[in-house]
């Protein structure tokens, strides 16, 4: 039997399953990293994740490789797979690219935004306001990420969105402390978000772009300050020093 004939005899459902399982595992691990359940330096155990996702080790191994290519994981020979640590220098570079992307997204969206899109952005604002009132830093971070992705997604440029998502995933490894360190940072962040939505709703692309760049740069300054403050309060943790038996 030829290879082509063998492919034709495969169950289509099995083909779909074999191709989708690594993506499902990858997305679940990425969700845990972005959401903060897995932090920089944490070790991922292949067997544990296979059991958790009720799959064989093959899809987990593929997911690990994909996430390493995406910049979220790193593999250390004879030690295993770890959540990657993003340095201050790397974060500065990511912020610079992110600012340019979101500035462009605001210009695109302001020219085409409709009432439904404005309403959805305002729902995010309400959710951020509720999180701020409850002093729920994790909830605020989640909605904050969703708000920015909603703007980029609504811009209508798929390539921009793909690039943005990768950057945000990498940046999540660095910036979580920036908002959780100071409640005042959340208040400032929310005020900036409101101003951006007002500019977008007014279909003012230049003002929306200027406000977005200022907002991203402000977040960069807050993240940098939080990073330096945490570095002064405790010795920097060498990711390679994470205990080998630490598992997600």
NORKACOR-V474183 format. One record per pair of residues at least 24 apart in sequence whose ideal C-beta (glycine too) atoms are under 10 Angstrom apart, sorted by the first residue. I is the first residue (numbers start at 1). GAP is how many residues later the second one is. D is the distance in Angstrom with one decimal. If there is no record, write none. Layout:
# NORKACOR-V474183
i=<I I>
gap=<GAP GAP>
d=<D D>
This chain:
# NORKACOR-V474183
i=<17 17 18 18 19 20 21 21 21 21 21 21 21 21 21 22 22 22 22 22 22 22 22 22 22 23 23 23 23 24 24 24 24 25 25 25 25 25 25 25 25 25 25 25 25 25 25 26 26 26 26 26 26 26 26 26 26 27 27 27 28 28 28 29 29 29 29 29 29 29 29 29 29 29 30 30 30 30 30 30 30 30 30 32 32 33 33 33 33 33 33 33 33 33 33 33 34 34 34 34 34 34 34 34 34 34 34 34 35 35 35 35 35 35 36 36 36 36 36 36 36 36 37 37 38 38 38 38 38 38 39 39 39 39 39 39 39 40 40 40 40 40 40 40 40 40 40 40 40 40 41 41 41 41 41 41 41 41 41 41 41 41 41 42 42 42 42 42 42 42 42 42 43 43 43 43 43 43 43 43 43 43 43 43 43 43 44 44 44 44 44 44 44 44 44 45 45 45 45 45 45 45 46 46 47 48 48 49 49 49 52 67 69 70 70 70 70 71 71 71 71 71 71 72 72 72 72 72 74 76 76 76 79 79 79 80 80 80 80 81 82 82 82 82 83 83 83 83 84 84 84 85 85 85 85 85 85 85 85 86 86 86 86 86 86 87 87 87 88 88 88 88 88 88 90 90 90 90 91 91 91 91 91 91 91 91 91 92 92 92 92 93 93 94 94 94 94 94 94 94 94 94 95 95 95 95 95 95 95 95 95 95 95 96 96 96 97 97 97 97 98 98 98 98 98 98 98 98 98 98 98 98 98 99 99 99 99 99 99 99 99 100 100 101 101 101 101 101 101 101 101 101 101 101 101 102 102 102 102 102 102 102 102 102 102 102 102 102 102 102 103 103 103 103 103 103 103 103 103 103 104 104 104 104 104 104 104 105 105 105 105 105 105 105 105 105 105 105 105 105 105 105 106 106 106 106 106 106 106 106 106 106 106 106 106 106 106 106 106 107 107 107 107 107 107 108 108 108 108 108 108 108 108 108 108 109 109 109 109 109 109 109 109 109 109 109 109 109 109 110 110 110 110 110 110 110 110 110 110 110 110 110 110 111 111 111 111 111 112 112 112 112 112 113 113 113 113 113 113 113 113 113 113 114 115 116 117 117 117 117 117 117 118 118 118 118 118 118 118 119 120 120 120 120 121 121 121 121 121 121 121 121 121 121 122 122 122 122 123 123 124 124 124 124 124 124 125 125 125 125 125 128 128 128 128 128 129 129 129 129 131 131 132 132 132 132 132 135 135 136 137 137 137 137 137 137 137 137 137 138 138 138 140 140 140 140 140 140 140 141 141 141 141 141 141 141 141 143 143 144 144 144 144 144 144 145 145 145 147 147 147 147 147 148 148 148 148 148 148 151 151 151 151 151 151 154 171 171 171 174 174 174 174 175 175 175 175 175 175 175 176 176 177 177 177 177 177 177 177 178 178 178 178 178 178 178 178 178 178 178 179 179 179 179 180 181 181 181 181 181 181 181 182 182 182 182 184 185 185 185 185 185 185 186 188 188 188 188 189 189 189 189 191 192 192 192>
gap=<38 42 40 41 40 39 32 33 34 35 37 38 39 41 42 33 36 37 38 39 40 41 42 43 44 36 39 40 43 29 31 35 39 24 25 27 28 30 33 34 35 36 37 38 39 41 42 33 34 36 37 38 39 40 41 44 46 36 39 40 24 25 35 24 31 34 35 37 38 43 44 52 54 219 33 36 37 40 42 43 135 139 142 51 216 34 37 39 40 50 51 136 137 139 140 215 38 107 108 111 131 134 135 136 137 138 139 142 103 106 107 110 137 141 101 102 105 106 136 137 140 144 101 211 34 35 44 45 135 210 44 46 134 137 198 203 209 32 42 43 44 45 46 132 133 134 136 197 199 202 33 41 42 43 44 132 196 197 198 199 200 201 205 31 39 40 41 197 200 204 205 206 33 36 37 38 39 40 196 199 200 201 202 203 204 205 29 31 36 37 38 39 202 203 204 35 36 199 200 201 202 203 34 35 200 199 200 32 198 199 196 102 97 95 96 99 100 95 96 98 99 100 102 94 97 98 100 101 165 163 164 168 161 163 165 162 164 166 167 167 157 158 160 164 90 156 159 165 86 89 155 88 89 151 152 153 154 155 157 84 85 86 87 88 89 86 87 140 86 135 136 139 140 143 80 81 83 84 79 80 82 83 84 129 132 133 136 82 128 131 132 74 77 72 73 74 76 77 79 80 81 126 72 76 79 80 121 122 124 125 126 128 129 120 121 124 66 67 70 74 50 54 65 66 69 70 72 73 115 118 119 121 122 113 114 115 116 117 118 120 121 113 116 47 51 54 56 59 60 62 63 66 67 111 115 46 49 50 53 58 62 65 66 94 106 107 110 111 113 114 102 105 106 107 108 109 110 111 112 113 48 51 53 56 60 105 108 43 44 46 47 48 49 50 51 52 55 56 59 103 104 107 45 46 49 90 93 94 98 99 100 101 102 103 104 105 106 107 109 48 98 99 101 102 105 43 44 46 47 48 49 52 97 100 101 41 42 43 44 45 46 47 48 91 94 96 99 100 103 41 45 86 89 90 91 92 93 94 95 96 97 98 99 44 45 92 94 97 42 43 44 91 93 38 41 42 84 87 88 89 90 92 95 40 86 38 33 34 36 37 83 84 36 79 80 82 83 84 85 82 26 27 30 34 26 29 30 33 72 73 75 76 79 80 72 75 76 79 24 27 24 25 26 27 69 73 65 68 69 71 72 58 61 62 65 66 57 61 64 65 55 59 51 54 55 57 58 48 51 50 39 40 42 43 44 45 46 48 49 38 41 42 39 40 43 45 46 49 50 31 34 35 37 38 39 45 48 47 50 35 42 45 46 49 75 24 26 27 42 43 46 49 50 45 48 64 67 68 71 42 45 46 49 57 61 46 48 49 52 49 50 52 53 44 45 47 48 49 51 52 47 50 45 46 48 49 50 52 53 41 42 43 44 45 46 47 48 49 51 52 40 43 44 47 46 41 42 44 45 46 48 49 40 43 44 47 38 33 34 37 38 40 41 36 27 30 31 34 26 29 30 33 24 24 26 27>
d=<9.8 9.7 8.9 8.4 9.8 9.0 8.1 9.9 5.4 8.5 8.2 4.0 9.0 8.3 8.6 8.7 7.9 4.4 8.0 8.4 3.8 5.1 9.4 8.7 6.8 8.6 8.8 7.8 8.0 7.2 8.1 7.6 8.3 6.7 8.5 9.1 5.2 6.4 9.8 5.1 5.5 9.3 7.7 3.9 8.7 9.1 9.4 8.6 9.2 7.7 3.9 8.4 9.1 4.9 5.9 8.3 9.4 8.4 9.7 9.7 8.3 6.5 8.2 9.0 8.6 6.0 7.9 9.3 6.0 7.9 8.0 9.9 9.1 8.1 8.8 9.1 6.4 7.6 6.3 9.5 9.5 6.3 9.3 9.1 7.0 7.9 9.9 5.4 8.2 5.9 9.0 7.1 9.8 6.7 7.1 9.4 8.5 9.2 8.7 7.0 9.8 7.6 5.9 9.9 9.5 4.6 8.8 9.4 7.6 8.3 6.7 9.0 8.3 9.5 9.5 6.4 7.3 9.0 7.8 9.9 5.6 9.0 9.8 7.6 9.0 9.5 9.6 5.2 9.5 5.3 6.4 9.2 8.0 8.0 9.9 9.7 9.6 9.9 8.3 5.4 6.7 4.1 7.1 9.8 5.2 8.0 9.3 8.3 6.5 9.2 9.9 6.1 6.3 8.7 5.9 9.7 6.2 8.2 3.8 8.3 8.1 4.5 8.6 9.9 9.8 6.6 4.7 8.9 6.8 6.4 8.5 5.9 9.3 8.1 5.5 7.0 5.4 8.0 9.5 6.0 7.9 6.8 8.1 5.0 6.3 7.3 6.9 10.0 7.3 4.7 7.0 7.1 9.7 7.6 5.3 7.3 8.2 9.8 9.1 8.9 4.4 7.0 8.2 7.4 9.0 5.2 6.7 9.5 9.1 7.2 8.5 8.8 9.8 9.2 5.9 6.3 7.8 6.9 8.9 7.1 4.6 9.9 8.5 9.2 5.7 6.9 8.6 7.1 8.1 8.8 6.9 10.0 7.6 9.3 6.6 9.7 7.0 9.9 9.6 9.9 6.0 8.3 6.7 9.4 6.9 8.2 9.2 8.4 7.9 6.1 7.9 6.7 8.4 9.4 8.3 9.0 4.8 9.7 9.9 5.9 7.1 8.8 4.4 4.2 8.7 9.9 8.1 9.5 7.7 9.0 6.9 5.7 8.1 8.6 7.6 9.2 9.2 7.6 8.4 6.5 8.6 4.3 7.0 7.9 6.7 7.8 7.7 9.7 7.3 9.5 7.6 9.7 9.9 9.6 5.4 8.7 5.8 5.0 9.8 7.7 9.3 9.2 8.9 7.2 9.1 8.7 6.5 7.5 7.6 4.1 9.4 7.7 8.8 9.1 9.1 8.3 8.1 9.1 6.1 9.8 8.8 9.8 9.5 7.1 5.2 7.3 9.7 6.8 10.0 5.9 9.9 9.1 8.6 7.7 5.2 9.2 8.9 4.2 6.2 9.3 7.8 8.2 9.1 10.0 7.0 9.4 9.4 5.9 9.1 6.4 5.1 7.2 9.7 9.7 9.2 6.7 7.0 6.6 9.2 9.3 7.4 9.8 10.0 9.4 9.9 8.5 4.9 7.5 8.2 5.8 9.9 8.7 4.5 8.1 9.5 5.5 4.8 9.8 10.0 8.0 9.1 7.5 7.9 6.6 9.8 7.7 9.4 8.8 9.9 5.6 4.5 8.6 8.0 4.0 9.2 7.3 6.2 8.3 7.5 9.3 8.8 7.8 6.6 9.1 7.8 7.1 7.7 6.7 9.6 6.7 9.2 9.0 4.0 4.7 8.8 7.7 4.6 8.6 9.9 8.3 4.3 7.6 7.1 5.0 9.1 9.5 9.1 8.6 3.9 6.3 6.2 8.0 8.0 9.9 9.6 9.5 6.0 8.4 9.3 5.2 4.7 7.7 9.6 6.0 9.4 8.2 7.5 9.9 10.0 9.9 9.3 10.0 7.1 5.3 8.9 8.0 5.3 6.1 3.8 8.3 8.3 4.8 7.8 9.4 9.7 7.0 5.8 9.8 8.2 8.2 6.7 8.7 9.9 9.5 7.1 9.5 9.8 5.5 7.0 9.4 6.5 9.8 9.2 9.1 8.8 9.6 8.1 8.9 9.7 5.1 8.2 9.1 9.8 7.1 9.7 7.0 4.7 9.8 10.0 9.7 9.9 9.5 6.3 8.1 6.8 6.2 7.1 8.2 8.5 9.9 8.4 4.9 7.0 8.1 9.0 6.3 10.0 8.5 9.5 9.3 9.2 9.8 6.4 9.3 7.7 8.5 7.3 6.0 6.0 9.6 6.2 7.9 7.8 5.3 6.5 9.2 9.8 6.4 9.6 9.1 7.7 9.0 7.7 5.1 6.5 8.7 5.8 6.2 8.3 9.6 8.6 9.7 5.9 4.1 8.9 9.7 8.1 9.5 7.3 8.7 9.4 7.7 6.3 8.7 9.6 9.6 5.4 7.9 8.3 8.5 8.8 6.5 9.3 5.7 7.5 9.1 9.9 9.9 9.6 7.2 8.6 6.7 8.8 7.7 9.0 9.8 9.6 7.5 9.8 9.9 6.2 8.9 8.8 8.9 9.5 8.9 9.2 8.7 9.8 9.8 7.7 8.9 7.5 9.0 7.8 9.0 9.4 9.6 8.4 6.5 9.6 9.7 7.2 7.2 8.6 8.4 4.3 9.4 8.0 8.4 9.0 9.1 9.5 7.5 9.9 4.6 6.9 8.5 5.8 6.7 8.8 9.1 4.6 3.8 8.2 7.7 4.4 7.7 10.0 9.9 8.4 7.5 8.6 8.3 8.3 8.2 9.4 8.3 4.4 9.5 6.8 7.5 7.7 8.8 7.5 9.3 9.6 9.1 8.5 5.1 9.3 9.1 8.1 10.0 9.3 7.1 9.4 7.9 7.7 7.9 7.0 8.1 9.6 9.4 6.6 8.6>
